[in-house]
Amino acid sequence: MTIAEMNFFQRMLYILSNYGGSLAKGAATTMAIAIICTLLGCLIGFAVGLVQTTEPHRKDGMVKRGLLRIVKIILTAYVEVFRGTPMMLQAAFIYYGMSQLFGINLGMWSAAIIIVSINTGAYMAETVRGGILSVDPGQTEGARAIGMSHVQTMLFVVLPQALRNIMPQIGNNLIINIKDTCVLSIIGTVELFFTFKSISGALYTYFEAATVTMIIYFVLTFVCSRILRFVEEKMDGPSNFDLATTDTLAFTSGLTSYNNKTGGTH
Amino acid sequence: MEAILKVEHLVKTFGTNEVLRDIDFSVYKGDVISIIGSSGSGKSTLLRCINMLEEATGGEILYHGKNILDGSVDEDRYRTKVGMVFQTFNLFNNYTVLDNCMIGQMKVLKRNRGDAEARAMEYLSRVGMEQYIKAKPRQLSGGQKQRVAIARALAMDPEILLFDEPTSALDPEMVGEVLDVMKNLAESGMTMLVVTHEMAFARDISKRVVYMADGKIEEEGPPSEIFGNPKSQRTKDFLSRFTKG
């Protein structure tokens, strides 16, 4: 039976059996780029967001204040430029620019990772800034009042809470990255969308190939969003706590811990 | 006796708004001082200036004779010696009760985990919260949070403890448990500076009362004098509003 004689489902099965390996490889590449770049983007975002929310200390001299100001202007420019232009063009700009201007030929992986990371970083910078601002100023005052330095306050009190608050947005970014890596096909990165183009080009079965690829994208993003939700719940910790006591009256429901799932101790 | 803290000609302005004008007073070891006055009289700002959460505009704050405002005293070090309890508790939401009382000891005072935990447990027992060490702040009532906040401040071994309206954000039935802890502390000889609207606390527990109005100290003296025989007309008016209830 030729492709032309098959029905919709047979064509999909045909694609899966003949190109399953390529699709899996494409999906793996997509996921690897998305996960690595979201993590790197978070690091960039935290660094930039931290600097953006730093206020000069009252005892700082003119030089330090001036320096902070200049760094902030540069970072703002970075955020605005990379948020304000399409990633597809950024990819072309950096990839071809590097080879034409500096004679550097970025490999497929390094190009993909650099482009998506700095793009994610630009979005994350604003998210982190919002996350830091969302933490009650009283938390900072409480930390400063027991003698913590600015760095300690940020590290132990503000950032952990900011991170929890922006987890949904980090999840958003991961999912956006899974889908947006498809623009990397412009520089020849062999990811899931590139694989789709190859298959549909070879078989002329655009509809079926698109369906199969869409399902794969959806499974990837859905699984990721569920996992992230689970991580968020873990971060919140249990909603109940045990009393630390030797008073047996506190143990009226027995000595076992409260069970979060069944709600009781039995 | 040398004063632990000596405030001289302290001035604080927010823009053109003069919140503190020429404040003078001293805190000696074992003092329990209540600062009373209407809202907006500058009581909280005074405490926040002493703890350097606000930068004083003028004057001096001498800690054992050293002016903390001229940059010669390490700010973070100084703050470990002058503890602060806030109206809004400000417990760290990302830590359990026990960790709240340990993190400052470990990160700021560099105590090891064992020492920090022992000290934290000692003070948590003292405020009656030793059973709740595994709870997160969001699982506690206001009064419980405030008692943990007091234990957290005590665990740093401060010389003075500042209280900024510690019972103002509490439901009436929880005010008592916090005041009991404070009374107990006062009796144990802790040096305390308390901004409060609890007149009973000011009258019965503090050794000195400072009445503030319009950013100035209007009257200062032992509670028997301030409550029994106030000299200033403004103090009389302020107190009569409370006694009429």
Chai-1 contact restraints between the chains, C-beta under 6 A:
chainA,res_idxA,chainB,res_idxB,connection_type,confidence,min_distance_angstrom,max_distance_angstrom,comment,restraint_id
A,R58,B,E55,contact,1.0,0.0,6.0,A-B,restraint_1
A,K59,B,G71,contact,1.0,0.0,6.0,A-B,restraint_2
A,G138,B,T88,contact,1.0,0.0,6.0,A-B,restraint_3
A,G138,B,N90,contact,1.0,0.0,6.0,A-B,restraint_4
A,E141,B,L53,contact,1.0,0.0,6.0,A-B,restraint_5
A,E141,B,N90,contact,1.0,0.0,6.0,A-B,restraint_6
A,G142,B,N90,contact,1.0,0.0,6.0,A-B,restraint_7
A,A145,B,M84,contact,1.0,0.0,6.0,A-B,restraint_8
A,I146,B,G104,contact,1.0,0.0,6.0,A-B,restraint_9
A,I146,B,M156,contact,1.0,0.0,6.0,A-B,restraint_10
A,G147,B,D76,contact,1.0,0.0,6.0,A-B,restraint_11
A,G147,B,R79,contact,1.0,0.0,6.0,A-B,restraint_12
A,G147,B,T80,contact,1.0,0.0,6.0,A-B,restraint_13
A,G147,B,V108,contact,1.0,0.0,6.0,A-B,restraint_14
A,M148,B,V108,contact,1.0,0.0,6.0,A-B,restraint_15
A,S149,B,D76,contact,1.0,0.0,6.0,A-B,restraint_16
A,Q152,B,K107,contact,1.0,0.0,6.0,A-B,restraint_17
A,V157,B,F92,contact,1.0,0.0,6.0,A-B,restraint_18
A,P160,B,N94,contact,1.0,0.0,6.0,A-B,restraint_19
A,Q161,B,N94,contact,1.0,0.0,6.0,A-B,restraint_20
A,F241,B,K134,contact,1.0,0.0,6.0,A-B,restraint_21
A,F241,B,A135,contact,1.0,0.0,6.0,A-B,restraint_22
A,F241,B,Q139,contact,1.0,0.0,6.0,A-B,restraint_23
A,D242,B,K134,contact,1.0,0.0,6.0,A-B,restraint_24
A,L243,B,Q131,contact,1.0,0.0,6.0,A-B,restraint_25
A,A244,B,Q131,contact,1.0,0.0,6.0,A-B,restraint_26
A,A244,B,I133,contact,1.0,0.0,6.0,A-B,restraint_27
A,T245,B,Q131,contact,1.0,0.0,6.0,A-B,restraint_28
